[in-house]
Amino acid sequence: CLEFWFKQVYQTKGTRRQQREDGSTVAESWTERLQRDSTKLQRAPITTRDRQPRIALAAALDATATTRAANLPAAILATDFTAANLTTLLATAREHYRSLTHQMVALQEELDWLTYGSYGLIDPPLPTVAPPAIEPLAPGHRPFEILAARADQEADDDEKSAWWSRHGHDKVTEIPDHYSESHRERLQARIDAIEADPRLQLLETFAFKRRWQTPDLLVEAKKASESWLLDRLEDLFAPRSDQSRHSDSGTLADPRPYRLEEIVAVWSRDPRVQAVIDIWQATTGYDLTLAAEKLLRSQALADHDYRIYADEGIRKRAQWRATWALQDREDRGETGLEIEVPPPYAKTDFQKPSYYDLRGKLDVPRERFIAFDDMIPTRWGWNGWRDLNRGLAQAAAYDLAATDPSDPLPTPTVADPRRCGPTLGLWQSLDDVRRWSDASHHAELRDLAEAACGRAACPCDVLPAWQNYKKTGRLSIEAAAGQGGVTQSVSLDERAQALDIVRSLAEKVRDLYEVREGGGTQAEIAARWPRSQAKLPVVLDDLVASGDLRLDGRGGKKRYLIRVQPLAN
């Protein structure tokens, strides 16, 4: 009754088209959305007739709804389940959820029909049943739905309703036989009443009845499993507290980048993790390392802006920073400032659409983890590290990149900007360290950043070279030409001389029976190079870029190779 009144009073927000069983779409009155507000609600005509029976039905409906919610997959995963019983618990909960839904449908029907009598729409009122004696009733089996199914059966194709396909209800034209005789008689009496009373024909329609659209519990189990797994991953990084539920909570709380193998080693100590992964992936024995990487990547952004935002996003980020700076001045008591609202972000302002999906148009950092993507392989951290802890994590990332025994990187320059990436996050963490930590910590981390880059500020002239290197994977010969007076191009004579040196080193490994590759390290080539040692890396890079030489290995073991012909017999 009240829903009918709401439809007369509230403003509509439009309707949504629904898909029929044949694939066509239709806009129906039951898809209409209302702009509800509490002011109009206060004027609702509430009757006091049959108050106690209606309260009893409403209380039973609420209690059943609470019990039903405890059978959702997320609720089951919040219990102390075990790896052995999880599948059984979820299957049992699905069945309980279905039966409790049918119980709620029956309670709501009794409440609806009691309310019709309370408002004097049925005289004399039809008999109703108190909560303890109510039989479950499936959605689709309500009296008005049976009548609607009969009408729909006779309707032309373009007039058929999408009600049943949209909600997944049974479409029946007769009362099913499995209900008790008394229940069937009660349902039939209500069908007869609807057919005989135009007022009930108006109220007992799709537009004014509860839909009882239930979620796909298998889909819900997948979502709940993913959330549980992410929570368990995050729990490893969060500092241990009185609220910690697991023995391994906080194991990875030390702020530093962690290898994927380290994370999985701790994560896999809980045997329930594998069981939940199998629910998430709908399989058995799914690889834990692959699962961890998928989850981390889905909830991680890079550790600095230049791997997160596109060029336009960087410009908007600067506008937001300027606004924050003005707000800080205003907070300190400065007046007369004109503070403009910075523009919202668009999906194209981020390097990946998934970044926008995580942060939204206001760039709220909702991601759970940090991806240190300038390290090879990527290492991971927790986005809950703030201020000093974030700065310490960034400092640790730089140290690991700078001291990597397999590929130690030199101080970033325009010619070789590779180590610029690991320092960007360190520089960007300094603002929060200065704001929320003490001056000594800020000074220490700033000294490290300046020493790492050989620069007093960031960004600097190396950044464009690093961005180009990130896009192309190649060091820029043109960029290198501006360093230390090195000439702007590589001459044919320099190329030929370097090739001769590599070829002479390759002669030592020539095989008499097959074509092989040979060459030497940069140090070995440099020992024979008669020209400027500063120019040699540029020449070698040029030969690699042109395909005359091939690189093999990394760091000090990196070798420049050339194909050599076997000796003649």
Buried (B, 14 or more C-beta within 10 A) or exposed (E): BEEEBBBEEBEEEEBEEBEBEEEEEBEBEBBBEEEEEEEBEEEEEEEEEBEEBBEBBBEBBEEBBEBBEBBBBBBBBEEEBEBEEBBEBBEEBBEBBBBBBBBBBBBBBBBBBBBBBBBEBBEEBBEBBEBEEBBBBBBBBBBBBBBBBBEBEEEEEEEBBBBBBBBEBEBBEEBBEEBEEEBBEBBBBBBEBBEEBEEBBEBBBBBBBEEBEBEEBEEBBBBBBBBBBBBBBBBBBBBBEEEEEBEBBBBBBBBBBBBBEBBBBBBBEBEBBBBBBBBBBEEEEBEBBEBBBBBBEBBBBBBBBBBBBBEBBBEBBEEBEEBEEBEEEEEEEEEEEEEEEBEEBEBEBBBBEBBBEBBEEEBEEEBBBBBBBBBEEBBBBBBBBBBBBBBBBBBBBBBBBBEBEEBEBEBBBBBBBBBBBBBBBBBBBBBBBBEEBEEEBBEEBBEBBBEBBEBEEBBBEBBBBBBBBBEEEEBBBEBBBBBEEBEEEBEEEBBEBBBEBBBBBBEEEBEEEEEBBBBBBBEBBBEBBEEBEEBBBBBBBBBBBEEBBBEEEEEEEBBBBBBBEEEEE
